[in-house]
Each structure stands twice: as C-alpha cells, then as structure tokens.
Amino acid sequence: MAARKSERLLNLLIMLLVQRYYVPKERIREILYPGASTEAFEKMFERDKEELRSLGVPIEVGSMDAYFDDEPGYRVRPDELALPDISLSADEAAVIGLATRVWEHARLADATTEAVRKLTALGVPTDVGALDIAQPRLSADEPSFDVFWEAVQERTPVEFGYRRSGATTTTTRHLQPWGVVRYSGRWYVVGFDTDREEERVFRLSRVQGEARKAGRPGSFEVPPGTDVRATTRRLAPAPTPTRVVLLVREDTGLALRRDAVSVETGVPGPDDRTGWDRVVLDRPGEGAADEVLGYAADVYVEEPPALRDEVVRRLTAVTELSA
C-alpha cells in the first residue's frame, strides 16, 4: 500500500539521519522490516534506498570499523542533506515566510516518534536535532485530509458526505481523487465524480462525517496532462475579497505594501520602537490570517475584527503549548 510505503521511507530517512555512526543492514532490517524474508528485505531495502536517493537524499555507505573489512553500514549526514546558505531579498524572504506555515501533521509526527523510540530502546545513540531539516511545514488540519491524501497516492476511489454552501442537506459523493491542493486559503480535492461523470472540485471543510475509501487501490488512472491546481482555479468559487487594514512596522512588509490598495505613513502603532504605517488590502478572508502571522510582531490587525480574533487565537494557542 502507498501509505505504508511512504511511512517506511520516512522511517528509513529518520533512522539514517539521526545516527552518529553507520547503521548495519541487519539493524535496519530488524527495526524497519520485521518479519520480511531475506529476499523480500533485500528487494524492499534496495528499492527504498533508490527512492530516497532519487528524492535527493545522500545516503552514505561506509565501514562500521575503519580497521576491519566488516559489513558496510548506512547513514545520512545532516550537513549534506541540509540546504546551503541562501541569500534572500526582502521580498523573497516575505514569500518564504508565507510558505513556511506550521504543519505538525499527526501521521508524520507519529511515524517520527515511533522510529526514534525504537532506536532509543535499542540503545542506539541518536541526534534528534538532525530532524529539523526534514520537518514538513504545511497547514493541513482538515479531519478528512489524510483519507483524501492517501487515496490520491493509492488511486483509490473515495465516498463521503458533502454539504454545499447554503445547503441544508448532505449528499453522498463518489470520487476518483486526482489531487489535493490548497487554493485561496482552503484545501480542495480534485477528481472525477463518478455519479455525475465529470471532473469536480470539493472543499474539504464541507465534507460531513468521515470520508472513506471505497474501492481497490490502482482502480483508476489520472488523465495524462492533468493540472490539478489549474483545475481547482477553474472550478472552485472565486475568492471573495475582504477589506483588511493592518498597521505595518516601518521598513517591513514589502510584499504587503506592493499589493496594497493604499498606504498611510507615520500613524500611531502598538509600540514606539519604530514608526508605523497603515496598509489597506483586499484579501480572501480565510488566507489572511496565515499571511499576517508570517510577519510576527511587525504587523498588527486593525480590521476586520474576525481576522484579529483569529490571529489572537492562534498566537494564544502557540504560547500555551510553549508554556
């Protein structure tokens, strides 16, 4: 299954990344491939190594003991996997800030914890700080996200309850999912609706109850040349702009200023450490909180109240977790 394979690859990456020394093949087999026959293990391990290498993971092979010709071991050096130092302009840094939202995805967090737990129990010295460079960052808090994501990887049909905007009843939908994308601050699944026999897009926040897989893996193919992001833009409702008024610290928020409807300089702000400007924008309501949080203490929300409340709620949740 695609989900089990993805978890195995992640566990292998974690195991090789947190090691201070080369890991012998038998130790890898014992922890990550329990119960597999010798032949099955050799095939899966070689395939998994090649997949990680194809993704740019530099798996290093070396001797466990420099003075003896023993079984080779494997590891991933964090300094080789990490990105080199990057110099960004202010605008480029702002874009990166918008992209790096927090994703403590439950499934990946569980896989990481389990892999490290097994290594620690066996007395293997680990460096969990090395995991920082492999940490995924993406907001994916929809309850049905996992089901749709796995179904896309496996090419498995999905059945789910769905309530359209303004509707009072829930209908059952059957979909061959092609992809899951984020558009205008919302998550959508794109695919072929087998009831209506046409391509459709569904907003994950409107899925009612639990989505479930309803078919065999590999039972459909995504049409060649399909661009799920372009399909989402074409089929999803156009975002409704909301007037957003921000106080932006002087000499910051260049991307906000570039897209602004108006900028009023030299206005009173929440502190006196620097000057402040009032920036007015038109933004989709649901994506605005993500954008504002990317600027941390350099931006203060004046309007709308709902956006200010959402930003305060998220910041409060973060401080409570770190307390």
Protein Blocks (a to p, Z undefined) as FASTA:
>chain_A
ZZlmmmmmmmmmmmmmmpcbdcdfklmmmmmmghiafklmmmmmmmmmmmmmmnopacdd
ddfblkbccdddddddfklmpccdddddfklmmmmmmmmccdddfklmmmmmmmmmmmmm
nopacdfklmmmmcccdddfbfklmmmmmmmmnopacddddddehiabdcddddddfbdc
deehiacdddddfklopacdddfklpgcjdddeddehiaccdehiafklmmmmmmccddd
ddddddddehiaklmmmmpmbdcehiacfbfkbccddddddddfklmmmmmmmnmmmbcc
fbdfklmmmmmmmmmmmmmmmZZ
